[in-house]
Amino acid sequence: MLCWISGFVLRPKSRAFLLRGLCREFTSLYGEPPKSDEISSGEISRSIQALTQDVDDVCRIIEGGVWGPSVEAALFNSNTKPQQDLVIAVLKRLKDVKTAVNYFRWAERTTDQAHCPEAYNSLLMVMARSKRFDGLEEVLEEMSVAGIGPFNKTCIDIVESCVKSRKLKEAVYFIKSMRKFKFRPAFSAYTVLIGALASADEPDLMLNLLHQMQELGYEVHVHLFTTVVRVFARAGRVDDALSLLGEMKSNSLYADVVLYNVCIDTFGKLGKVDMAWKFFHEMKSHGLVADEVTYTSMIGILCRAKKLNEAVELFEQMEANRAVPCAYAYNTMIMGYGSVGKFDEAYKLLERQKGRGCIPNIIAYNCLLTCLGKKGMLEEAEKLFEDMKKDAAPNIFTYNILMDLRCRYKQVEAAFELRNTMEKAGLFPNINTVNIMIDRFAKAGSIDEACSIFEGMDHKLCAPDAVTYCSLIDGLGRHKRVDDAYRLLEKMLNSGLKPNAVIYTSLIKNIFDAGRPPDGHKIYREMLRSDCFPDLTLLNTYMDCVFKAGETEKGRALFEEIKAKGLKPDVRSYSILIHGLVKAGLARETYQLYYAMKEQGCILDTRAYNSVIDGLCKSGKVNKAYQLLEEMKAKGCDPTVVTYGSVIDGLAKIDRLDEAYMLFEEAKSVGLQMNVIIYSSLIDGYAKVGKINEAYLIMEEMMKKRLTPNVFTWNCLLDGLVKAEEVNEALVLFKSMASMNCAPNAYTYSILINGLCRARKFNKAFIFLQEMQKIGLVPNTITYTTMITGLARAGNINEAHGLFEKFKAKGGVLDSACYNAMVEGLSIGNRAGDAFKLFEETRRKGFNIHSKTCVVLLDSLQRAECLEQAAIVGAVLKETAKAQHASKSW
């Protein structure tokens, strides 16, 4: 029989002790206590009732208002005195730790006596119930000074309470505080907390607690080591896990089958196949018998590593020692065969399993269907789906696998038919089924069908979750329906679901891709206001979009924002920043960012190397780029065609053509397919230095590779021919360009017009100028400058002046050379007045006036007897001559 007194239990076996305690503590309240042998059961009942009443009265006073002088006065004036049993009972009733501490201190002051161990432990339990440990260290320090400590039960209860409410940090703090004051936490408290930390993947905290247990002299068994090893291995910390195994052996603890199974499984999943094999053989050498878990784990590891022959050998070894086949091993082996496309062997294994009297279960068929789906074998999967019904009834996972396949292949009607079949079989589509249909239809381009499924959802039976919204928002965005995607986001918010960083990442990227940067910035600001913290992937994506939109300074600011938010920029962050700055013409900053990335410990991948190498080449640091290319190869990071293209282009631009060609041949020798960009870089390099024959040979090789030259390629060769004064050859090449259906651009015509003007073929140049305007190309500054200068120097003043005025009227900006040529032409053509006006305009615009131009104009003005204007030109000529003399002297 148990008697309850306001939260604690009186046990019959301790009745004599309890009665003596009750009589002793309540003497002042109820008179002299009777002798223990004279106490009747009725008196016990009355004592219990009296204590319960006192606890009720005290709690009523305490909970009746905020703690203060008035509450303390009410307690003092009550008929109850704060004896130890009363204090303990009240503390067990209270829930608020602040109130409990205030009452605890008041009772201490009132009685002028130290509390007993039970009272202190009761106060600790209040802290555990409220999950607040603000004054924990103070209470533990008092207990330490008084020579008392937390009971084992209290310690265990506090840790269990924290674990159940997922307050693991508080539980660790409690254990740490106990150790600080030299208390000995209970063995079970440690084991419970280590188990909870294992679920939370906190290996370092677990190891610390394990070492504490050893320091306290607790006997740490193999199972605890197994738990800690599993978490370290699962986190990929192989060295730490192996170190822990070594520590276990040094403590004369020997691994059992469970620990070996854990090691084989976890190390195998990390791809450490050789290590898993080592544990398997070590286990057998120690006389331990491998069970079906051991064999199945090892078979699965070998299958995932594509070591199918070894897996088969191990499977046969297991089968030879078993009277009853292991269904799990069969499923694993079937999955192994299916993963490498050996479906005939997988089917034979199914039949073999049946022959041994074991009907394949639904898992075996689901494994096969999954593999068929990954290989895109829809018809085979449909056939297996029908055949499997003889042995196992399809479950929800079976239908979802087949649904995935049908949706991926845009079989809309078949997908809906399968959904109806599910319902007839009593398996109603769950949210996973719906998510599969929406996601696969969206990715397959059937966005309308995906929207239709979403609209047809019964929100009472199957409400959309975050995955549903994410799939559809992303699908709508990728199909340029960003407004619909945004409306769906608003609908998600109205439904009470909170969008995560993945959804915002998709929406921001798709809005930028649709050419609406302002709306992309707006979404980002809305996300910040909604308290959704951006992750590194989101910020990297946003930064990439911003750079592509040409907002260089905003991109820089986002890189700094990554660090300001406490995140660490990764190799992708740096790659995006470098690539964006290079595209903005700020390649000179590449070198500094490269070293910042190295100092941070980033391991460069191919994309990062490509960005850095491209930036170094464009900033003129070709030698450093060449070194990085060699470093890339030495570290086992294979250069791509982009890598070679950047270095080849950099070398060609500084006329190091022999090295560029050697690198070109090296790239081809490693099996890389050269693209038009690389061929064009070489053609440009050779043509620029007048090696036209070599340029033609590169062009010929490119066309033999069935690569079509683009307009840049043709322009490079045309420009080389014009600079080599082979204008007629350039005109022939221009016709070849047209015959290959490559449309010329404004730069193409500018090159030809320049060449024709230099060859004094102005009529032909005019024809090309008119032709380019007819096909909708607008002549640029270079085209007009070339034409005007050529006409002016050839004496065709009227045509040159007409073009000059026409271009200015269109808002065109001409350069200094064009103004000087026009002034000279007008002067030679006896139009001194017009020449002087243009001379004055040239000076106002701040252009440099050549000495020759001044001499020609001065002569024209003197012939026209414009003496005042001639004096001005003469003064300018003197200033120009002095400036040139000073420059030479300097």
TAPE-V441982 format. One line per field, one symbol per residue. ss: DSSP state (a for helix, b for strand, c for the rest). phi: phi as a letter, one per 40 degrees, with the letter a starting at -180 (. if undefined). burial: 1 if it has 24 or more other C-alpha atoms within 12 Angstrom, else 0. A space follows every 10 residues. Layout:
ss: ???
phi: ???
burial: ???
//
This chain:
ss: cbbbbccbbb baaaaaaaaa aaaaacaaaa cccccaaacc aaaaaaaaaa aaaaaaaaaa aaacccccaa aaaaaaaccc cccaaaaaaa aaacccaaaa aaaaaaaaaa acccccaaaa aaaaaaaaaa cccccaaaaa aaaaaacccc caaaaaaaaa aaaacccaaa aaaaaaaaaa ccccccaaaa aaaaaaaaac ccaaaaaaaa aaaaaccccc caaaaaaaaa aaaacccaaa aaaaaaaaaa ccccccaaaa aaaaaaaaac ccaaaaaaaa aaaaaccccc caaaaaaaaa aaaacccaaa aaaaaaaaaa ccccccaaaa aaaaaaaaac ccaaaaaaaa aaaaaccccc caaaaaaaaa aaaacccaaa aaaaaaaacc cccccaaaaa aaaaaaaacc caaaaaaaaa aaaacccccc aaaaaaaaaa aaacccaaaa aaaaaccccc cccccaaaaa aaaaaaaacc caaaaaaaaa aaaacccccc aaaaaaaaaa aaacccaaaa aaaaaaaaac cccccaaaaa aaaaaaaacc caaaaaaaaa aaaacccccc aaaaaaaaaa aaacccaaaa aaaaaaaaac cccccaaaaa aaaaaaaacc caaaaaaaaa aaaacccccc aaaaaaaaaa aaacccaaaa aaaaaaaaac cccccaaaaa aaaaaaaacc caaaaaaaaa aaaacccccc aaaaaaaaaa aaacccaaaa aaaaaaaaac cccccaaaaa aaaaaaaacc caaaaaaaaa aaaacccccc aaaaaaaaaa aaacccaaaa aaaaaaaaac cccccaaaaa aaaaaaaacc caaaaaaaaa aaaacccccc aaaaaaaaaa aaacccaaaa aaaaaaaaaa aaaaaaaaac
phi: .bbcbfhbbb cdcbcccccc cccccbcccb gccccccccc cccccccccc cccccccccc ccccaccadc cccccccccb bccdcccccc ccccbccccc cccdcccccc cfbcccdccc ccccccdccc fbbdbdcccc ccccccgbac cdccdccccc cccccgbccc cccccccccc bgcbccdccc cccccccccc fbcccccccc ccdcccgccc cccccdccdd cccccgcccc cccccccccc cgbbcbcccc cccccccccc gcccccddcc ccdcccgccc cccdcccccc cccccgcccc cccccccccc bbcbcccccc cccccccccb gccccccccc ccccccgbcd cccccccccc cccccgcccc ccccdccccc bacdbccdcc cccdcccccf cccccccccc cdcccgbcdc cccccccccc ccccgccccc cccccccccc caccbccdcc cccccccccg cccccccccc cccccgcbcc cccccccccc ccccgbddcc cccccccccc gccccccccc cccccccccg cccccdcccc cdcccgcbdc ccdccccccc ccccgbcccd dccccccccc gcccbdccdc cccccccccg cccccccccc cdcccgcccb cccccccccc cccbgccccc cccdcccccc gcccbcccdc cccccccccg cccccccccc cccccgbccc ccdccdcccc ccccgbcccc cccccccccc fbccbccdcc cccccccccg bccccccccc cccccgcccc dcccddcccc ccccgccccc cccdcccccc gcbccccccc cccccccccg bcccccdccc cccccgccbc cccccccccc ccccfccccc cccccccccc cccccccccc
burial: 0000110001 0000000110 0110110000 0000000000 0001001100 1101111110 1110000000 1101100001 1111111111 1111111111 1111111000 0001111111 1111111111 1110011011 0010000111 1001111111 1110001101 1111111110 1011111111 1111111100 1111111011 1110000001 1111111111 1111001100 1101100100 0001111111 1111111111 1110111011 0010000001 1111111111 1111110101 1101100110 0000111111 1111111111 1010011011 0010000011 1111111111 1110001101 1101100100 0011111111 1111111111 1100110110 0100000111 1111111111 1111111111 1011001000 0011111111 1111111111 1111110110 0100000111 1111111111 1110001001 1011001000 0011111111 1111111110 1101110110 0100000111 1111111111 1111011111 1011001000 0011111111 1111111111 1101110110 0100000111 1111111111 1111111011 1011001000 0011111111 1111111111 0101110110 0100000111 1111111111 1111111001 1011001000 0011111111 1111111111 0101110110 0100000111 1111111111 1111111011 1011001000 0001111111 1111111111 1111110111 0100000111 1011111111 1100000011 0011011000 0000000000
//
